[in-house]
Amino acid sequence: MQVSRVNLIKIRDGQYSNDYDYVAIEEPLEINVCDEECKTFAIIMRTPGNDLELALGFLYSEGVIDSMEDVIKVEQSVDKINVILRNKNKVESRQTVVNSSCGFCGRALLYTVDILKSETTIKKDVVISLPEKLRSEQEVFNITGGLHAAGLFTPDGELRYVYEDVGRHNAVDKLVGRLLREGQLPASSYVLQVSGRIGYEIVSKAIMAGIPIISGISAPTSYAIRIAHDAGATVIGFVRGKSFNVYTHAERVKI
């Protein structure tokens, strides 16, 4: 449980009282890529835990690694991960701190995505069920109210993995890193459910991982819709109650 107890002053109806609350932990993680020597690739503000998956998923999303065969070994400490690579030709340090709300801060270019090849479909009743299933597994959010979550589901609505983080993109990277470690990429038979807005970084990471259906409880952005349309991905937003919107490739959603 990555939470911290903090003291505070509570104000209710004009009355002050001493109290406490629990907040989500946010700390930096230095990701280094190494051959003869190690160099800092990025510093990510994240919720500690599953740092190995986060680092691998992040490097995969950045196009630094294509599979675990590109990784010789990983050295991990409390706030630093060294990833020893077989080939560092593609690596350029971002020389920036990636804050918890930004998945692509400091990038000079937005990378392109491949066309998805997946016949995966999902029924509308399953779509409607995903937010509550995800929420029920958000242990730290239920205490702090301060974390995002990303869950990987089967088309039948079975939850496979769930990860939480202060950054929605970090949660997705942790999920992708898990799939990468287990040799399950591309994940062309799964559905990604996220707990918030569906931005470009979420859709891009999902597409790179081969996930054909991306669903969220809030709105997608215009660029997220654009790249999803071009890549053949289905984007579903505003999944609340018994309603939702399908923004791209609605043929995957079955009544």
SVG drawing of the C-alpha trace seen along z (x, -y; Angstrom):
<svg xmlns="http://www.w3.org/2000/svg" viewBox="-28 -30 60 45">
<polyline fill="none" stroke="black" stroke-width="0.4" points="0.0,0.0 1.9,-3.0 0.3,-5.6 1.6,-8.1 -0.2,-9.5 -0.2,-13.3 -1.4,-15.7 -3.8,-18.5 -6.2,-21.1 -9.8,-20.3 -12.3,-23.1 -16.0,-22.3 -18.8,-24.8 -16.2,-27.5 -14.8,-25.3 -11.1,-24.2 -9.9,-20.9 -6.6,-18.9 -7.0,-15.7 -5.0,-13.4 -5.4,-11.9 -3.7,-9.4 -2.2,-10.5 -0.6,-8.6 3.2,-8.6 4.9,-10.3 8.7,-9.9 11.2,-10.0 12.6,-7.0 15.8,-7.3 15.9,-5.1 19.4,-4.5 20.3,-2.7 23.7,-1.1 26.4,0.5 30.0,-0.3 28.6,-3.0 25.2,-4.0 23.5,-7.2 20.2,-8.7 17.5,-8.3 14.6,-9.8 13.5,-10.5 9.9,-9.6 7.7,-10.8 5.7,-7.8 4.1,-5.8 6.8,-3.3 6.1,0.3 6.3,2.4 9.2,0.2 10.7,3.0 7.5,3.2 7.3,-0.6 10.9,-0.9 10.5,1.8 7.1,0.6 8.4,-3.0 11.4,-1.9 9.1,0.2 6.8,-2.7 9.7,-4.9 10.9,-2.5 14.1,-1.7 13.4,2.0 11.3,4.3 11.4,7.4 13.2,8.8 15.8,10.1 17.1,6.5 17.8,6.5 20.8,8.2 19.8,7.6 18.2,5.1 19.7,3.7 17.2,2.3 17.5,0.2 15.0,-1.9 15.0,-4.9 17.1,-3.8 16.9,-1.2 19.8,-0.4 18.8,1.4 21.7,3.0 21.0,3.2 22.5,5.2 22.3,2.2 22.1,-1.4 22.1,-3.0 18.5,-4.1 18.9,-5.6 18.9,-9.4 18.5,-10.8 15.4,-12.9 17.2,-15.1 14.0,-15.9 11.9,-15.0 8.7,-13.2 6.1,-14.4 3.2,-12.3 0.8,-14.0 2.9,-13.9 3.7,-10.8 5.7,-12.4 7.2,-15.6 10.4,-16.5 10.0,-14.5 11.2,-16.2 8.8,-14.2 5.7,-12.2 6.2,-8.8 4.0,-7.0 2.0,-3.9 1.5,-0.7 -1.8,0.6 -3.5,3.0 -4.4,6.4 -7.0,7.8 -10.5,9.2 -11.2,8.8 -14.8,7.6 -16.6,6.7 -20.3,6.7 -21.8,3.5 -22.8,5.1 -19.2,6.0 -18.1,2.4 -20.5,1.1 -19.2,3.5 -15.5,2.6 -15.3,-0.7 -16.8,0.9 -14.6,4.0 -11.5,1.8 -12.6,-0.4 -13.1,2.6 -9.4,3.5 -8.0,0.0 -6.8,0.6 -4.7,-2.6 -7.3,-4.8 -10.0,-3.6 -7.8,-4.9 -6.4,-8.1 -8.6,-9.0 -5.3,-10.0 -4.3,-7.4 -5.1,-6.4 -5.5,-2.8 -5.1,-0.7 -6.7,2.7 -6.3,5.3 -9.4,7.3 -10.4,10.2 -13.3,9.5 -15.5,11.4 -14.7,8.9 -12.3,11.0 -9.6,8.9 -6.1,10.1 -3.9,7.3 -4.4,4.0 -1.8,1.3 -2.1,-2.0 0.0,-5.1 -0.2,-8.8 0.4,-9.1 -2.2,-7.5 0.5,-6.8 2.7,-5.2 -0.1,-2.8 -0.2,-1.8 3.6,-1.5 3.5,0.9 0.9,2.9 2.8,3.0 6.0,3.9 4.2,6.9 3.1,8.1 6.6,7.6 8.3,9.6 5.8,12.4 6.2,12.5 2.5,11.5 3.0,8.7 1.3,7.9 -1.8,8.1 -4.2,8.3 -6.9,10.2 -7.4,7.8 -9.1,4.6 -7.6,1.7 -9.7,-0.1 -8.4,-3.3 -9.8,-5.3 -9.7,-8.7 -9.2,-10.8 -8.0,-9.0 -5.2,-11.2 -2.7,-10.7 -0.2,-9.0 -2.6,-6.4 -3.8,-5.5 -0.3,-5.5 1.1,-3.2 -1.9,-0.8 -1.5,-0.7 2.2,0.0 1.3,2.9 -1.1,4.2 -4.2,3.6 -7.2,3.0 -9.8,1.6 -9.2,-1.3 -11.9,-2.3 -12.1,-5.0 -14.6,-6.7 -13.8,-10.2 -13.3,-11.8 -10.7,-11.1 -8.7,-14.0 -8.9,-14.9 -5.4,-13.6 -6.1,-10.3 -9.1,-9.9 -7.1,-10.7 -4.3,-8.2 -6.8,-5.5 -8.8,-5.9 -5.6,-5.7 -4.3,-2.7 -7.5,-0.7 -8.1,-0.9 -11.5,-1.3 -11.7,-4.2 -14.6,-4.1 -15.2,-7.1 -17.6,-8.3 -18.4,-4.8 -20.7,-5.7 -23.8,-3.9 -25.3,-2.1 -24.1,-4.4 -20.9,-5.2 -19.6,-6.7 -17.6,-4.9 -15.4,-7.3 -13.5,-5.1 -14.0,-1.7 -17.4,-1.0 -17.5,2.3 -15.7,4.0 -18.6,3.2 -21.4,5.7 -24.9,5.1"/>
</svg>
